[in-house]
Amino acid sequence: MSKQAQVGAFALAALALLFAFFYVITDFGTRHSGYRIGVHFRSAAGLHSGAQVFFSGVTVGSVESIKLLPDTTVDVILAIKPHVGGQAVRIPSESRFLIQAPLTGDPSLLIVPPRPEPGEQPEIIPPGILPVSEQPQGTNTATIADLVTEGQGQLKVLNGVLADVAKREPKLLDELQQTLENTNALTATASSAVARLAAQSNDIATELQNNLTVASGHIVSMTTTLDRTVRGNSNRLNETLAQIQGTATALNSTMQIVASIANDPAFKGNVLATTTNIAEASAKLKKMATDMESITGDPTTQRRLRDTIRNLDETSQRANSLLGALGGHLRKSDRRDGGTPEPHGRRTAFSLVSARVRISGYAPERVGGGSPLLGPSRGPNSSLALRFLPNSPTQLVLGANDLGSGTTTFDLAAVRRVGAGLYFGGGILYSRLGVLGDYSRGSLGFSSKLYDVARPMLDLSTKLRVAPNVRLFFGERDILHAQRRNVYGVEFTDAPR
């Protein structure tokens, strides 16, 4: 080979080596064989064409080109290798793109993928350059100038705060000093009060101890005296207890005899007949004495006759009382001449029905609306109830409520006596299905009503007898709802007590 041929071959080899070096250094092969994506940045921050691209710290490509856009932002085109180490490169769409610009060295672009959840398949950025508005947005790292600018802004804010504190410092110090003085004064006052309280507590404790000592002495003395008295009079106490025991035994036997006599129908009939005869005789003698008083003119005789009439009247009253206790009474004659009353052992037809009239009022309304029976205006209103067979265990009640108003309702219920003064029943209450309970003993009574299946309403009231046939009552209607109303009034009845 000639020398010229050798020089030519050496030159070609040198060019090949130079091209290979250029190919490796500029990543020319990657930029032309890999796929390309575009990333939009606010600033290139010194990034240049050919800069390396790292994905999770592994080199996966290089920067192909940087284009300045009309709005002063930049569009960076990346050339990504399709495979690295036999593994396909797929960049998730939620990855972060960061420009790393160290103080020394060449800038580079970092791709930080998101941390996927177990079993989750992230969305991949498709190959190709998308429009700028659809490209992933890159993040510029903070530069020293940015940090200095931010620091200067914070220093200005801090200076303003310090100036405000300096302006308010005298007033704050004065208020703090006044607070300390008030605290000291309060502490001194509290200490004095505690000292006085401790002294008073000591005095009270001393006085209490003295009283307890005296009381203890008195108790010991009383116990000694009582013990001595009991010991000295034990025989008398035993005799007294024996007499009391004998008297109790005798009384028990007497009561058994009286109970057996009282339960004897024949004895009761005899007593009832005798009492009836006495009552009839007393009435006849009273009439005769009255006639004699009207025809005699002797003052002494008239005085004696008046005493006789008074005694006969008392006898007649006692006979009537005894007849009432035994279940009988005297019915007056229908004659107008004051005829002799006729004895009867049973009640007349007037006890077949009893009436009750109630006048009631309501407290002001607390919550408006909602109750079908309690409107905003509930002034004085009246109601009437009739109770049939008031002396029998089972009774029938018929009544009308709110007479004369637009909300008049009716009652029709059956009531049964289940105990002394205790009644339970059910039926129609306030024109609705319901149940009721009533208890009266002496001058005090209680009643309750539960009615209306669609909207249950519960009424409770207390009754107090102030006269034989007059009762005052107070209670609350519809206590299960917010529209409940207090009710009060007076009740007149001729029912037997």
C-alpha positions in Angstrom: 0.0 0.0 0.0 1.3 3.4 -0.9 1.9 6.1 1.6 -1.0 8.1 0.2 -3.3 5.1 0.7 -2.1 4.7 4.3 -2.7 8.4 5.0 -6.2 8.2 3.5 -7.1 5.1 5.6 -5.8 6.7 8.7 -7.9 9.8 8.0 -11.0 7.7 7.4 -10.5 5.8 10.7 -10.0 9.1 12.6 -13.3 10.5 11.1 -15.1 7.3 12.1 -13.7 7.5 15.7 -14.7 11.2 15.8 -18.2 10.5 14.6 -18.6 7.7 17.2 -17.4 10.0 19.9 -19.8 12.7 18.7 -22.6 10.0 18.5 -22.1 9.0 22.1 -21.5 12.4 23.6 -24.5 14.1 21.9 -26.8 11.0 22.2 -27.4 11.5 18.5 -28.6 7.9 18.1 -31.2 8.3 21.0 -32.5 11.5 19.6 -33.2 9.9 16.3 -34.1 6.3 17.3 -36.1 6.8 20.5 -39.6 8.3 20.9 -40.1 12.0 21.6 -42.3 13.8 24.2 -42.8 17.5 24.9 -42.7 19.1 28.4 -43.8 22.7 29.1 -41.5 24.7 31.5 -41.8 28.3 32.8 -38.0 28.6 32.3 -35.2 26.5 30.8 -32.9 27.3 33.8 -29.7 26.8 31.7 -30.9 23.5 30.2 -29.5 22.9 26.7 -29.8 20.5 23.8 -28.1 17.2 24.5 -28.5 17.4 28.3 -29.2 14.0 30.0 -32.6 12.9 31.1 -32.9 10.7 34.2 -35.9 8.6 35.0 -35.9 7.3 38.6 -32.1 8.1 38.6 -31.5 6.1 35.4 -30.4 7.7 32.2 -33.2 7.1 29.7 -32.5 9.8 27.0 -31.5 13.4 26.3 -32.9 16.8 25.5 -33.4 17.0 21.8 -34.4 20.7 21.5 -35.6 23.7 23.5 -38.0 26.2 21.9 -38.9 29.6 23.3 -42.6 30.3 23.1 -44.3 33.7 22.5 -45.4 33.9 26.2 -41.7 33.6 27.3 -42.2 30.0 28.4 -40.2 27.2 26.9 -41.2 23.9 25.2 -38.6 21.2 25.9 -38.5 18.2 23.5 -37.1 15.0 25.1 -35.8 12.0 23.2 -36.5 8.8 25.3 -34.9 5.4 24.7 -37.5 2.7 24.0 -35.5 0.2 26.1 -33.0 0.5 28.9 -31.2 -2.7 30.1 -33.8 -4.9 28.3 -36.7 -3.1 30.1 -39.2 -1.0 28.1 -39.3 2.7 29.2 -42.9 3.9 30.0 -43.3 7.3 31.6 -46.5 7.8 33.7 -48.6 10.8 33.0 -48.5 11.9 36.7 -44.7 12.1 36.8 -43.0 15.2 37.9 -40.4 16.9 35.5 -37.7 18.8 37.3 -34.7 20.8 35.9 -31.6 20.2 38.0 -29.2 23.1 37.7 -26.3 22.7 40.1 -23.8 25.5 40.8 -21.1 23.5 39.0 -21.6 20.9 36.3 -24.0 20.4 33.4 -27.8 20.9 34.0 -30.0 17.8 33.6 -33.7 16.9 33.6 -35.1 14.6 36.2 -38.3 12.6 35.8 -39.8 11.5 39.2 -42.6 8.9 38.7 -45.5 8.7 41.2 -45.6 5.9 43.7 -48.2 3.4 42.4 -50.7 1.7 44.7 -50.5 -2.2 44.8 -52.2 -3.6 41.7 -52.7 -0.1 40.1 -51.7 0.4 36.5 -50.6 4.1 36.0 -51.6 6.0 32.8 -48.6 6.3 30.4 -47.7 9.4 28.3 -48.2 8.3 24.7 -45.2 8.8 22.3 -45.3 12.0 20.3 -45.3 15.7 20.9 -48.6 16.9 22.1 -49.9 20.5 21.8 -48.4 22.8 24.5 -51.8 23.1 26.3 -51.9 19.3 26.7 -48.2 18.7 27.5 -47.1 17.8 31.1 -46.0 20.8 33.1 -42.5 20.9 34.3 -41.2 22.3 37.6 -38.3 24.7 37.9 -36.1 24.3 40.9 -35.7 27.3 43.1 -32.7 29.4 42.2 -30.5 31.5 44.5 -32.2 34.6 43.1 -35.6 33.2 43.9 -34.5 32.3 47.4 -33.0 35.8 47.9 -36.2 37.5 46.6 -38.4 35.3 48.9 -36.1 36.0 51.8 -36.3 39.7 51.2 -40.1 39.6 51.2 -40.1 37.7 54.5 -37.6 40.2 56.0 -40.0 43.0 55.1 -42.8 41.2 56.8 -40.6 40.6 59.8 -39.6 44.2 59.9 -43.2 45.3 59.9 -44.1 43.0 62.7 -41.1 44.2 64.8 -42.1 47.8 64.1 -45.7 47.1 65.2 -44.4 45.4 68.4 -42.1 48.4 69.1 -45.0 50.8 68.7 -47.2 48.7 71.1 -44.5 47.9 73.6 -45.1 50.7 76.1 -48.8 50.0 76.3 -48.3 46.3 76.6 -45.7 46.9 79.4 -48.2 49.2 81.2 -51.0 46.6 80.9 -48.7 43.8 82.1 -47.6 45.9 85.1 -51.2 46.7 86.0 -52.1 43.0 85.6 -49.2 42.1 88.0 -50.4 44.7 90.5 -54.0 43.4 90.4 -52.7 39.9 90.8 -50.7 40.9 93.8 -53.7 42.7 95.3 -56.0 39.7 94.6 -53.4 37.3 96.2 -53.2 39.5 99.3 -57.0 39.7 99.6 -57.3 35.9 99.1 -54.7 35.3 101.7 -56.5 37.5 104.2 -59.8 35.9 103.5 -58.3 32.4 103.9 -56.8 33.4 107.2 -60.1 34.8 108.5 -61.9 31.6 107.3 -59.3 29.4 109.0 -59.8 31.4 112.2 -63.6 31.1 112.0 -63.3 27.4 111.2 -61.1 26.9 114.3 -63.7 28.8 116.5 -66.6 26.8 115.0 -64.6 23.5 115.5 -63.9 24.5 119.1 -67.5 25.4 119.8 -68.7 22.2 118.2 -66.3 20.1 120.2 -67.5 21.8 123.4 -71.2 21.2 122.5 -70.4 17.5 121.6 -68.7 17.1 125.0 -71.7 18.6 126.9 -74.1 16.5 124.8 -72.2 13.4 125.4 -72.3 14.0 129.1 -76.1 14.6 128.9 -76.6 11.4 126.9 -74.5 9.4 129.4 -76.6 10.9 132.3 -79.9 10.2 130.6 -78.8 6.7 129.8 -77.8 6.1 133.4 -81.1 7.6 134.7 -83.2 5.6 132.2 -81.4 2.4 133.1 -81.9 3.0 136.8 -85.6 3.9 136.2 -86.2 0.7 134.2 -84.4 -1.4 136.7 -86.5 0.1 139.6 -89.8 -0.2 137.8 -89.3 -3.4 135.9 -92.1 -5.2 137.9 -94.6 -2.4 137.2 -93.7 -2.4 133.5 -94.2 -6.2 133.3 -97.6 -5.8 135.0 -98.6 -3.0 132.7 -97.5 -5.0 129.6 -99.5 -8.0 130.9 -102.6 -5.8 131.3 -102.2 -4.4 127.9 -101.8 -7.9 126.4 -105.0 -9.0 128.2 -106.9 -6.0 127.0 -105.8 -6.6 123.4 -106.9 -10.2 123.6 -110.3 -9.2 125.0 -110.7 -6.5 122.3 -109.8 -9.0 119.6 -112.4 -11.4 120.9 -115.0 -8.6 121.1 -114.3 -7.5 117.6 -114.7 -11.1 116.3 -118.1 -11.3 118.0 -119.1 -7.9 116.6 -118.0 -8.9 113.1 -119.9 -12.1 113.3 -123.1 -10.2 114.5 -122.6 -7.5 111.8 -122.3 -10.1 109.1 -125.5 -11.9 110.3 -128.3 -11.0 107.7 -131.0 -11.6 110.2 -129.4 -9.3 112.8 -128.9 -6.6 110.2 -132.6 -7.0 109.0 -133.8 -6.7 112.6 -131.7 -3.6 113.3 -132.9 -2.1 110.0 -136.6 -2.8 110.8 -136.3 -1.5 114.4 -134.6 1.7 113.1 -137.3 2.1 110.5 -140.0 1.8 113.1 -138.2 4.3 115.4 -137.9 6.7 112.5 -141.6 6.4 111.6 -142.7 6.8 115.2 -140.5 9.8 115.7 -141.9 11.4 112.6 -145.5 10.8 113.8 -144.8 12.0 117.3 -143.1 15.1 115.9 -146.2 15.9 113.8 -148.5 15.4 116.8 -146.3 17.7 119.0 -146.3 20.3 116.3 -150.1 20.2 116.0 -150.4 20.5 119.8 -148.0 23.5 119.9 -150.2 25.3 117.4 -153.4 25.0 119.4 -152.1 25.5 123.0 -151.6 28.9 124.5 -149.8 28.0 127.7 -146.1 29.3 127.4 -144.8 26.5 129.7 -146.6 23.8 127.6 -145.3 25.4 124.4 -141.7 25.4 125.7 -142.0 21.7 126.7 -143.5 20.9 123.3 -140.7 22.7 121.5 -138.1 20.7 123.5 -140.0 17.5 122.6 -140.0 18.4 118.9 -136.3 19.1 119.0 -135.6 15.8 120.6 -137.8 14.0 118.2 -136.1 15.7 115.3 -132.6 14.6 116.6 -134.0 11.1 117.0 -135.3 11.1 113.4 -131.9 12.4 112.0 -130.0 9.7 113.9 -132.3 7.1 112.6 -131.8 8.3 109.0 -128.1 8.3 109.5 -128.2 4.7 110.8 -130.4 3.7 107.9 -128.0 5.2 105.5 -125.1 3.3 107.1 -127.1 0.1 106.9 -128.1 0.6 103.2 -131.6 2.1 103.6 -133.2 5.5 103.8 -136.6 7.2 104.2 -138.3 8.5 101.1 -140.5 11.5 101.6 -144.2 11.2 100.7 -145.5 12.9 97.6 -148.3 14.5 99.6 -148.0 18.2 100.4 -149.5 17.8 104.0 -146.2 16.7 105.4 -147.2 13.0 105.6 -145.1 10.4 107.3 -141.9 9.5 105.3 -141.9 6.0 103.8 -139.0 3.7 104.7 -137.0 2.2 101.8 -134.0 -0.1 102.0 -132.8 0.6 98.5 -131.8 3.8 96.6 -134.3 5.5 94.3 -134.1 6.2 90.6 -132.2 9.4 91.2 -129.0 7.4 91.8 -129.2 5.8 88.3 -127.3 8.8 86.7 -125.0 11.5 87.9 -123.9 14.7 86.1 -120.7 16.6 86.0 -120.1 20.1 84.7 -116.6 21.4 84.1 -115.4 25.0 83.3 -111.8 25.1 82.2 -109.2 27.5 80.8 -105.8 27.0 79.1 -102.4 28.7 79.6 -100.9 30.7 76.7 -99.7 28.7 73.7 -96.0 27.8 73.8 -95.5 26.3 70.3 -98.0 27.0 67.6 -99.7 24.5 65.3 -99.6 20.7 65.1 -102.3 19.8 67.7 -105.7 18.9 66.2 -107.5 19.8 69.4 -105.5 22.7 71.0 -105.7 25.9 68.9 -104.1 29.3 69.6 -107.3 30.6 71.3 -108.5 28.5 74.2 -110.4 30.7 76.5 -112.9 29.5 79.1 -115.0 26.6 77.8 -117.4 24.2 79.4 -118.1 20.5 79.1 -120.9 18.1 80.3 -120.6 14.5 81.2 -123.3 12.0 82.4 -122.3 8.8 84.2 -125.0 6.1 84.2 -125.2 3.6 87.2 -122.6 5.6 89.3 -122.9 3.1 92.2 -122.3 -0.1 90.2 -118.9 -1.6 89.4 -119.3 -1.0 85.6 -120.5 2.4 84.5 -121.2 4.2 81.2 -119.9 7.7 80.5 -121.5 10.0 77.9 -120.2 13.6 77.5 -119.5 16.6 75.2 -116.4 18.8 75.4 -115.9 22.5 74.3 -119.7 23.2 74.2 -120.7 26.0 71.8 -117.3 26.2 70.0 -116.2 25.1 66.6 -114.1 22.2 68.0 -116.9 20.4 70.1 -116.0 16.7 70.7 -117.8 13.8 72.3 -117.1 11.1 74.8 -118.6 7.6 74.9 -116.7 5.2 77.2 -117.2 2.3 79.6 -115.6 2.5 83.0 -115.1 -0.2 85.6 -114.1 0.1 89.3 -111.1 -2.1 90.0 -110.4 -0.9 93.5 -111.3 1.7 96.2 -111.6 4.9 94.3 -109.7 3.5 91.2 -111.4 3.3 87.8 -110.2 2.2 84.4 -112.0 2.3 81.0 -111.9 3.0 77.3 -113.9 4.0 74.3 -114.4 7.3 72.5 -112.5 10.2 74.1 -112.6 13.6 72.4 -114.1 11.9 69.3 -111.1 9.6 69.1 -110.3 6.0 70.4 -108.6 6.1 73.8 -108.3 4.8 77.3 -108.7 6.5 80.7 -107.8 6.1 84.3 -109.2 7.9 87.4 -108.3 7.7 91.1 -109.9 9.6 94.0 -109.2 9.1 97.7 -110.4 11.7 100.2 -110.0 15.2 98.9 -107.3 14.4 96.4 -107.6 12.8 93.0 -105.7 12.1 89.7 -106.9 11.3 86.2 -105.2 10.4 82.9 -106.4 10.0 79.3 -104.6 8.5 76.3 -106.3 8.9 72.9 -105.9 9.4 69.1 -104.2 6.4 67.4 -102.8 8.5 64.5 -101.2 11.1 66.8 -101.2 9.8 70.4 -102.1 12.5 73.0 -101.7 12.0 76.8 -103.5 14.2 79.4 -102.7 14.2 83.1 -104.5 16.3 85.8 -104.8 16.6 89.6 -108.1 17.2 91.4 -108.7 18.8 94.8 -112.1 18.7 96.5 -112.8 22.1 98.2 -116.5 21.5 98.9 -118.8 18.3 99.0 -119.6 18.7 95.2 -116.9 21.1 94.0 -113.4 20.3 92.9 -110.5 22.3 91.5 -108.3 20.7 88.9 -104.9 21.5 87.3 -103.0 19.5 84.7 -101.5 19.4 81.2 -102.9 18.3 77.9 -100.9 16.6 75.1 -97.7 16.2 77.2 -96.1 14.0 74.6 -95.7 16.8 72.1 -94.2 20.3 72.0 -97.7 21.8 71.6 -98.7 20.7 75.2 -100.9 23.2 77.1 -101.5 23.7 80.9 -105.2 23.4 81.8 -107.0 24.5 85.0 -110.6 25.0 86.1 -113.4 24.0 88.4 -115.7 21.0 88.4 -119.3 20.6 89.8 -120.7 17.1 90.3 -123.5 15.3 92.1 -121.8 11.9 91.9 -121.7 9.9 95.2 -118.4 10.2 97.0 
